[in-house]
Amino acid sequence: MMMPWAIDQSIPAIVYPMRRRASSSRPGATADVTWLVIQLNASVLRREIFPELAQKLFGGSSGMNYYVAVRAAGNGGEHVLYSSGAGFGEEKSLPVDATLNLIGPLFGHGGPPEAGMEFFSSPMRPTAGDHGAQSDEQHMAALERLPRFEPFHYADVQGVWQLTAKHKSGSVEAAVSALRRHNLMASFGVLGVLAITMGLILVASQRARRLARLQMDFVAGISHELRTPLAVISSAAENIAHGVVEDKQQLVRYGNTIVKQSRQLTQLVEQVLLFAASQQPQDRYGHGRVNISEVIDAALEGTNSTVAAAGFTVERRVEGGLPAVDADFTALVRSLQNLITNAVKYGGDNRWLRISATAVKATGRIEEVELTVEDKGIGIGKDDIKHIFEPFYRSPAVNESGIHGTGLGLPLARTIVEAMGGRLTAKSELGKGSSFSIHLPVAQERKLEETQSATDKPAGAEPGFLS
């Protein structure tokens, strides 16, 4: 019979019985047994052996991946022989990833052997048919190559050395659950991105369809706007050419009609070309000191014939001492003319409009000038006012009323004002009228003068308007 190596946990020591065959060939002769006892240094196990094995089996390139502990249980109770982490292994009830008995019965296969079991009760026996000294010695030599350490059974309660391990990021189940949650979140994130992408595609397609519809409406509107003056010019020219016009007074009247319709046609073409040019990214407008009163006068002069033909009354209200604004004179006049023409077109039966200019103060000084055009016309509904600055847009109510237009006046005015560093705002109430305001910053030199003037004033002086 082959006797395995055994270990006594209490010393600790490794024990091996060495049996020598009896010298006498008499029947019943017993063999001599010599004990080989190798005592282990517990401190060396804790400081060197266990740490090296733990690093080799449970470590990685960046250090230990697991918390590892070796617990000993016996007559003296339970204690920790080795722990890779402070306090790990002392609380037995804490969940761990793996547990294995280094010495003692296999984990999960029952308790320790019963008391009184002999040390030589090894399950490893010579196979049937092996006889004689040579066969027994060969079998023992083969088994000696298999390392086996069983507890040295000598006490009533046998002790065990138990290895426990736990990953530093948590238990394996927690890590798997966290990975599953991460994968689910990533999947939902991908689905969310796909949903957002589909939504953006739908929104873009709706905008494209709406833009196409607006462009078709623009083509129809611009065709009508072009056809009307062309028809008048053609009719007047034909009457003159065919000799229908006989006296000089009638000829002058036809000539004025041709001139008027030609101007209208020219303005329409210029407006379309200007809108196309305003869509380019480069800044096409210069900046300089512009007097608001001069801008209002120039705009009223340019729209005088339109306002007079419509029978409108114009109220002009300009606050005194307004500072110069930072803008382009020609572009600002064109924007104001668009607002005046728009007020005349949608002014309704009241036939009244007002142009006003006021200063807007902030922190005691003038920061911008507000130029406003008001009317008492048909007004704009709440659903339509948010679209009035979109190119080609004309509300259904306006289309039904028979008022012709291109839908470019307000978008063009806003584009020009924003290119000069200002902004265009609108207020309206359906059936009561509308007001459009151009907000322009004060020229930088004026701001500097006001700042220096405020600095030179004695303490306690109140800020006021500067002329």
C-alpha positions, 0 to 999 in steps of 0.5 A, spaced: 500 500 500 502 507 498 502 512 503 501 519 501 504 525 504 500 528 509 500 535 513 499 537 520 496 544 520 497 545 527 505 545 527 505 546 521 509 540 518 509 535 512 509 528 515 511 522 510 512 515 513 517 511 510 516 503 510 522 499 509 521 491 508 522 486 513 529 483 513 526 476 515 522 472 510 518 469 516 511 469 515 508 474 519 514 479 519 512 486 519 516 492 516 519 497 519 516 504 519 520 511 519 517 518 519 519 523 515 517 530 518 518 537 515 516 543 519 514 549 516 515 556 518 508 559 518 511 566 518 515 564 511 508 561 508 505 568 510 510 573 508 513 569 502 510 563 499 502 565 500 503 572 497 508 569 491 502 564 489 497 569 490 500 573 485 502 568 480 495 565 480 490 571 481 494 577 479 495 580 473 500 585 469 497 591 473 497 587 480 492 583 484 485 582 480 482 578 486 482 579 494 485 572 496 485 569 503 487 563 507 483 561 513 485 555 518 480 552 522 481 547 528 480 546 535 483 553 536 477 556 532 478 559 526 483 565 524 486 568 518 493 565 515 494 570 510 490 575 506 492 580 500 487 585 503 486 589 509 481 585 513 479 580 507 477 573 510 476 575 517 468 576 516 466 569 514 459 571 512 461 576 506 460 573 499 466 571 495 467 568 488 470 562 490 472 557 496 476 551 496 479 547 501 487 547 500 487 541 506 482 537 508 475 534 505 473 537 498 469 543 499 462 541 498 463 534 499 462 533 507 465 534 513 472 532 515 474 524 516 471 521 522 475 521 528 479 515 529 481 514 522 487 511 521 493 515 517 494 509 512 487 509 510 489 511 503 484 509 497 490 508 493 492 501 493 496 496 488 492 493 482 489 486 483 495 481 480 501 485 482 505 480 487 512 480 489 517 485 491 519 488 484 511 489 483 510 493 489 516 497 489 514 499 482 507 501 484 510 505 489 515 509 485 509 511 480 505 513 486 510 517 489 510 522 483 503 524 484 503 530 489 498 529 495 497 532 501 492 529 506 490 532 513 494 528 518 488 525 522 490 524 529 485 529 533 478 528 534 476 534 530 480 535 524 482 542 521 482 545 514 485 550 510 480 554 506 482 558 500 477 564 498 477 569 493 473 575 491 474 580 485 476 587 486 471 590 482 465 585 486 463 578 485 462 575 479 455 575 479 455 583 480 460 584 475 456 580 470 450 584 472 454 590 471 456 588 464 449 586 462 446 593 464 452 596 460 450 592 454 443 593 455 444 601 456 449 601 450 443 597 446 438 602 448 443 608 446 444 605 439 436 604 439 436 612 441 440 614 436 437 610 431 430 613 433 433 620 433 436 619 426 429 617 424 426 623 427 431 628 424 430 624 417 422 625 418 423 633 420 428 634 414 423 631 409 418 635 412 422 641 411 424 639 404 417 638 402 414 645 405 420 648 402 418 645 395 411 647 396 413 655 398 418 655 392 412 653 388 408 658 391 413 663 390 414 661 383 406 662 382 406 669 386 412 672 382 409 670 375 403 674 377 407 680 380 411 680 373 405 678 369 401 684 371 406 690 370 408 687 363 401 686 361 400 694 363 406 696 359 404 691 353 397 694 353 400 701 353 405 700 348 400 697 343 395 703 344 401 708 342 403 704 336 397 702 333 395 710 333 389 709 339 393 715 343 391 721 339 393 727 343 399 729 347 395 729 354 393 722 353 400 720 350 403 723 357 398 719 361 400 713 357 407 714 358 407 715 366 403 708 366 409 705 362 414 708 367 410 707 373 409 699 371 417 699 369 419 701 376 415 696 379 417 691 375 425 693 376 424 693 384 421 686 383 427 684 379 432 687 384 428 684 390 429 677 388 436 678 386 438 682 392 435 676 396 439 671 392 445 675 394 443 676 401 444 668 402 451 668 400 455 667 407 460 673 406 458 680 409 456 685 403 454 691 407 459 696 410 459 699 417 459 707 418 456 712 422 448 713 420 443 718 422 437 715 423 433 722 421 436 721 414 434 714 413 427 715 415 427 721 410 430 717 404 425 711 405 419 716 405 422 719 399 423 712 395 416 710 397 412 716 396 408 714 390 406 708 393 404 711 400 400 716 396 397 712 391 394 708 397 392 714 400 395 713 407 397 718 412 404 717 415 406 719 422 413 721 423 415 721 430 423 721 431 426 722 438 431 728 439 438 727 440 438 720 437 446 718 436 448 715 430 448 708 429 453 703 426 450 701 419 450 701 412 446 707 409 443 704 403 442 697 406 438 700 412 434 705 407 432 699 403 430 695 409 426 700 412 422 701 405 420 694 405 417 695 412 413 701 409 411 697 403 409 691 407 405 696 412 401 699 406 400 692 403 397 690 409 394 696 412 387 695 411 382 700 411 385 705 416 390 707 411 395 709 417 402 708 419 407 711 423 415 711 423 418 712 430 425 712 432 427 712 440 433 710 444 434 704 448 438 705 454 442 700 458 446 701 465 444 709 464 447 710 457 444 709 450 446 702 447 441 702 441 436 705 437 429 702 435 426 704 429 419 702 428 414 701 423 406 701 425 400 700 422 393 698 424 391 693 418 389 686 418 394 684 423 398 677 423 395 671 427 399 667 432 400 661 428 403 665 422 407 670 426 413 665 427 413 664 420 413 671 417 421 671 416 421 665 412 423 665 405 417 665 400 412 664 406 405 667 405 399 666 410 393 662 408 389 668 410 393 673 406 393 668 400 385 668 400 384 675 401 387 676 394 393 680 396 399 679 391 406 678 394 413 674 393 414 673 401 421 676 400 420 683 403 420 681 411 426 675 410 430 680 406 429 686 411 431 681 416 437 678 413 440 685 411 439 688 418 442 682 421 448 683 416 449 690 419 449 687 427 442 689 428 436 685 429 428 685 426 423 684 431 415 683 430 409 684 434 402 683 431 395 682 433 390 679 428 385 685 426 388 690 430 395 691 426 402 690 426 409 693 428 416 691 426 422 694 429 429 695 427 434 695 433 441 697 431 447 698 435 450 705 437 456 707 433 462 705 437 465 712 437 459 715 440 459 709 446 466 712 447 464 719 448 459 717 453 463 713 457 468 719 457 463 724 459 460 719 464 467 719 467 468 726 467 462 728 471 462 729 478 459 724 483 452 724 484 450 727 477 445 723 473 446 721 466 442 724 461 441 724 453 447 727 449 446 731 443 
